[in-house]
Amino acid sequence: MAKILLVEDNEMNRDMLSRRLERKGFEVIVAVNGQEGVDLALAQKPDLILMDMSLPVMDGWEATRQVKANAQTAAIPVIALTAHAMAQDREEAMAAGCDDFDTKPVELPRLLAKIEAFLAPG
């Protein structure tokens, strides 16, 4: 069972997405701010991180930079989740080290396809 770290400060988004991912067979760990996301990535070594970009304490861009800068977590794929769907937002997320980008509201089939592509043995 793949382990996904969901870093999301909005309780409604967090609950909805974690329930839907668990129904698809994933183990979901939840962080509510960027610093907690970095700490849990180190402690839990998830298979993939879903990173909201607009977070309290530490934003998703900085949290991703810290995850990618640490040798223990650098290889974990990070998918940015943001309500900002402009090309510049995608470029900023990729520049911070995100491996992919998805917009909110989340379209589960599209997001699952991205998650499965990263987790496919290969």
Sine and cosine of phi, psi and omega as CSV:
sin_phi,cos_phi,sin_psi,cos_psi,sin_omega,cos_omega
0.00,0.00,0.82,-0.57,0.00,-1.00
-0.96,0.28,0.59,-0.81,-0.01,-1.00
-0.96,-0.26,0.83,-0.56,0.00,-1.00
-0.90,-0.43,0.76,-0.65,0.12,-0.99
-1.00,-0.09,0.88,-0.47,0.03,-1.00
-0.97,-0.22,0.91,-0.41,0.01,-1.00
-0.96,-0.27,0.97,-0.23,-0.14,-0.99
-0.47,-0.88,0.81,-0.59,-0.04,-1.00
-1.00,0.01,-0.32,0.95,-0.01,-1.00
-0.99,0.12,0.89,-0.45,-0.12,-0.99
-0.87,0.50,-0.66,0.75,-0.02,-1.00
-0.90,0.43,-0.73,0.68,0.03,-1.00
-0.88,0.48,-0.68,0.73,-0.04,-1.00
-0.89,0.46,-0.75,0.66,-0.04,-1.00
-0.90,0.44,-0.71,0.70,-0.04,-1.00
-0.89,0.45,-0.74,0.67,-0.07,-1.00
-0.94,0.33,-0.65,0.76,-0.01,-1.00
-0.91,0.42,-0.65,0.76,0.03,-1.00
-0.89,0.46,-0.70,0.72,-0.04,-1.00
-0.92,0.40,-0.61,0.79,0.02,-1.00
-0.94,0.35,-0.64,0.77,0.03,-1.00
-0.90,0.44,-0.62,0.79,0.05,-1.00
-0.90,0.44,-0.45,0.89,0.03,-1.00
-1.00,0.07,0.05,1.00,0.10,-0.99
0.99,-0.13,0.16,0.99,0.02,-1.00
-1.00,-0.02,0.52,-0.85,0.21,-0.98
-1.00,0.05,0.79,-0.61,-0.07,-1.00
-0.90,-0.44,0.80,-0.60,0.12,-0.99
-0.95,-0.31,0.62,-0.78,-0.10,-1.00
-0.86,-0.50,0.70,-0.71,0.15,-0.99
-0.83,-0.56,0.58,-0.82,-0.08,-1.00
-0.96,-0.27,-0.05,1.00,0.10,-0.99
-0.49,-0.87,0.19,-0.98,-0.09,-1.00
-0.89,0.46,-0.66,0.75,-0.01,-1.00
-0.90,0.44,-0.68,0.73,0.04,-1.00
-0.89,0.46,-0.60,0.80,0.05,-1.00
-0.88,0.48,-0.71,0.70,0.03,-1.00
-0.89,0.46,-0.73,0.69,-0.02,-1.00
-0.88,0.48,-0.70,0.72,-0.02,-1.00
-0.94,0.33,-0.55,0.84,0.06,-1.00
-0.87,0.49,-0.67,0.74,0.02,-1.00
-0.93,0.37,-0.70,0.72,-0.08,-1.00
-0.96,0.28,-0.62,0.79,-0.16,-0.99
-0.98,-0.22,-0.32,0.95,-0.04,-1.00
0.73,0.68,0.89,0.46,-0.01,-1.00
-0.91,0.41,0.27,-0.96,0.04,-1.00
-0.98,0.20,-0.39,0.92,-0.04,-1.00
-0.35,-0.94,0.50,-0.86,0.03,-1.00
-0.86,-0.51,0.77,-0.64,0.18,-0.98
-0.98,-0.20,0.91,-0.42,-0.17,-0.98
-0.90,-0.44,0.93,-0.36,0.18,-0.98
-0.91,0.41,0.57,-0.82,-0.03,-1.00
-1.00,-0.02,-0.48,0.87,-0.02,-1.00
-0.99,-0.15,1.00,-0.02,-0.10,-1.00
-0.82,-0.57,0.47,-0.89,0.13,-0.99
-0.98,0.22,0.20,-0.98,0.02,-1.00
0.94,0.35,-0.87,0.48,0.06,-1.00
-0.60,-0.80,0.78,-0.62,-0.05,-1.00
-0.95,0.30,0.21,-0.98,-0.07,-1.00
-0.91,0.42,-0.49,0.87,0.03,-1.00
-0.91,0.42,-0.76,0.65,-0.02,-1.00
-0.92,0.39,-0.65,0.76,0.02,-1.00
-0.87,0.50,-0.68,0.74,0.02,-1.00
-0.90,0.43,-0.69,0.73,0.03,-1.00
-0.85,0.53,-0.66,0.75,-0.01,-1.00
-0.93,0.37,-0.65,0.76,0.04,-1.00
-0.88,0.48,-0.71,0.71,-0.06,-1.00
-0.96,0.28,-0.38,0.92,-0.01,-1.00
-0.99,0.14,-0.26,0.96,-0.04,-1.00
-1.00,-0.08,0.81,-0.58,-0.04,-1.00
-0.85,0.53,-0.50,0.87,-0.03,-1.00
-0.96,0.29,-0.40,0.92,-0.08,-1.00
-0.84,-0.55,-0.03,1.00,-0.12,-0.99
-0.86,0.51,-0.51,0.86,-0.08,-1.00
-1.00,0.08,-0.10,0.99,-0.02,-1.00
-0.95,0.30,0.82,-0.57,0.05,-1.00
-0.91,0.41,0.67,-0.75,0.03,-1.00
-0.86,-0.50,0.83,-0.56,0.11,-0.99
-0.96,-0.29,0.87,-0.49,0.04,-1.00
-0.96,0.28,0.68,-0.73,0.11,-0.99
-0.88,-0.48,0.84,-0.54,-0.01,-1.00
-0.50,-0.87,0.51,-0.86,0.08,-1.00
-0.98,0.18,-0.22,0.98,0.01,-1.00
-1.00,0.06,0.94,-0.35,-0.16,-0.99
-0.96,-0.27,0.32,0.95,-0.03,-1.00
-0.99,0.12,0.40,-0.92,-0.04,-1.00
-0.83,0.55,-0.61,0.79,-0.01,-1.00
-0.89,0.46,-0.59,0.80,0.01,-1.00
-0.91,0.42,-0.65,0.76,0.05,-1.00
-0.89,0.45,-0.71,0.70,-0.01,-1.00
-0.88,0.47,-0.67,0.74,0.02,-1.00
-0.90,0.44,-0.66,0.75,0.01,-1.00
-0.90,0.44,-0.69,0.72,0.00,-1.00
-0.92,0.40,-0.63,0.77,0.02,-1.00
-0.90,0.44,-0.53,0.85,0.02,-1.00
-0.97,0.26,-0.21,0.98,0.03,-1.00
0.91,-0.42,0.00,1.00,0.04,-1.00
-0.90,0.44,0.56,-0.83,-0.01,-1.00
-1.00,0.00,-0.36,0.93,0.04,-1.00
-0.36,-0.93,0.00,-1.00,-0.19,-0.98
-0.53,-0.84,0.69,-0.72,0.09,-1.00
-0.62,-0.78,0.52,-0.86,-0.07,-1.00
-0.99,-0.15,0.40,-0.92,0.11,-0.99
-0.98,-0.21,0.50,-0.87,-0.06,1.00
-0.90,0.43,0.59,-0.81,-0.07,-1.00
-0.92,0.40,0.76,-0.65,0.19,-0.98
-0.99,-0.11,0.96,-0.27,-0.15,-0.99
-0.82,0.57,-0.71,0.70,-0.01,-1.00
-0.85,0.52,-0.65,0.76,0.00,-1.00
-0.92,0.39,-0.70,0.72,0.00,-1.00
-0.91,0.42,-0.68,0.74,0.02,-1.00
-0.87,0.49,-0.62,0.78,0.03,-1.00
-0.88,0.47,-0.65,0.76,0.02,-1.00
-0.92,0.39,-0.71,0.71,0.01,-1.00
-0.86,0.51,-0.74,0.67,-0.05,-1.00
-0.91,0.42,-0.55,0.84,0.04,-1.00
-0.90,0.44,-0.64,0.77,0.01,-1.00
-0.95,0.31,-0.55,0.84,-0.10,-1.00
-1.00,-0.02,-0.14,0.99,-0.02,-1.00
-0.89,0.46,0.67,-0.74,0.06,-1.00
-0.88,0.47,0.66,-0.75,-0.02,-1.00
-0.10,-0.99,0.00,0.00,0.00,0.00
